Amino acid sequence: MNKPSAILSLLAAFVSLSQAGDAILPYNAFGPQVIAHKLIGMEWWQWDPHGDSNPSSKYPIKIVVYWDQTLEATKKFYPVDRKRKKDYRYVTYKDAVKHMEKAVKDLEKNQLDAGKVRRGLKTLKTIKTKTESGRRRVLTSAPHTTGHTGP
């Protein structure tokens, strides 16, 4: 492979990798368990058959919302680890936004507090926008780019 081809190949690989993105949100950003469990599971450790009998028990479950990458790649980067109590759930950006927008409408319709979901949705959209605008800055500042955005 000649030098210009090698550079273009490396650039294409970089661009492809830089398109991937994710955001980590708390469980409650998807609403109360009664609304969220169908998408992200119950609000207790996924390796336990049930939650604690103490209703004030808290589980630091993290929801990884990802885009432009595979579920497998996301799981490798954020692996569930029972020993270290790292419990991740994985949701595509499209599914997360759809769920959160519906949850806000349903909560407000029933005169319930939708603030956490609304803030989570705003945070998610902001992170994705910043990721994409950062990627555009990288691409536009790269010397001799071909405008190619994928492999």
N, C-alpha and C positions, 0 to 999 in steps of 0.2 A: 504494500500500500504506500503510495507516495505521501509526502508531507502534507500538502493541502487536504487530501482525502482523510488522512488521520486526524487532522485538526477538526474538520467538519464532523467526523464520526464522534469525536470526543464532545464537541459542542452539542450535537444532537442528543447524546446520552445525558449531558448535563441538563439540557432543556427538558427532556423527558422526566428526569428525576425531580427537577424543580417545580413541575406542575403538581406533584403530589402535595396534599395538605391534610391537616387534621386539627381538631380542637377537642379539648377535654373539658367536659361539663359535669357538674354534680348531678346525681340522680334527680333531685327535686327540680331541676331545670326542665324536666319533661312532665312535670305535674305530680300530683299525689299518686301513690301506688295504684289506686283503683283505675286511673287513667293511663298510667305509664307501663304497667306490667306486661301488656300484650306486645309492646315493642321492645322493651329492655329487660323484662324479667322482674321477679319480685325484689323488694328492697331488703334483701338479706343476702349473705354470702351464697354465691351460686353453687358452691360445693356442699352446702347444708340442705337437708330436706325441708327445713322450716326455719322461721326466725326465732329469736329469743322470746321467751314468755313475758319479759319485761318490755312494755311498749315504748319505754324511753330509750331503749338500746339504739345506737346509731351505727351504721355501717358505711364506711367511706368508699362507696362504690363510685367509680368514675366511668362516664360514658364517653367513648371515643367516637367522635363524628369525623368521618373521613371522606375525601373526594379525590378523584384522579389517581387512585391507587387501589390495589386489590385488598380484599378482606384478609387474605393470607399475609400480605406484606404488613398490614396494620397490626395483625395479631403478633407477628414476629417482633415488631417494635414495642408493642405494649402487651407482653405476655401475662396471663393470669398466673399468679403465684400464691398458692394456698398458704405456704409456710410464712411468707412475708405479708400476708393479707392484702395482696394486690388483686383487686377484683375489677376487671374491666369488662364493659359491654361495648359492642361495636354496632354503629348505625351509619348508613350512608347519609351524606348531606341532604339529598333529596328527601329521603324518608324522615329524617329529623325535622326538617323545615315543615313538611306536610303535617306531621304529628303535632308539632308545637303550635302551628297556626290554628289547627282544629282544637287543640286543648285550650288555647286562649279563648276562642269563641265559645266553647262549651262551658268553661268556668264562668265567663262573664254572663252568659245566658242564664245560668243558675245563680247569679249574684254571688259568686265565690271569688276569692282573691286569685287573680291571674298574674300577679306581679312577678313572681319568681320565673314563671314560664316566659312571660314577655321579656324580662331582662335576659334570660338565657338565650332566647331567639335573637335578640338584638346583639348580644355578645357573639354568638355564632356567626351571624351575617357580617359583623365587623371584622372578625378574624379572617373570614374567607376573603373579604374585600381587600384587606391589608396584605394577605398572602398573594393574591393575584396582582395587586398594584406593585408589590415588591418584585414579583417575577417580571412584570413588564419593564421595570427600571433595569433589572439585570439584563434582560434581552436587548433593550434599546441601547445599553451602554457597551455591550459586547462588540469588539471590533470585527468587522467583516462577517456579520451574521447573514444568513441566507433567508431569514424569516421563517425557517422551518421550526415548528413547535412540537415535534414528536419524533419518535424513531422512524 
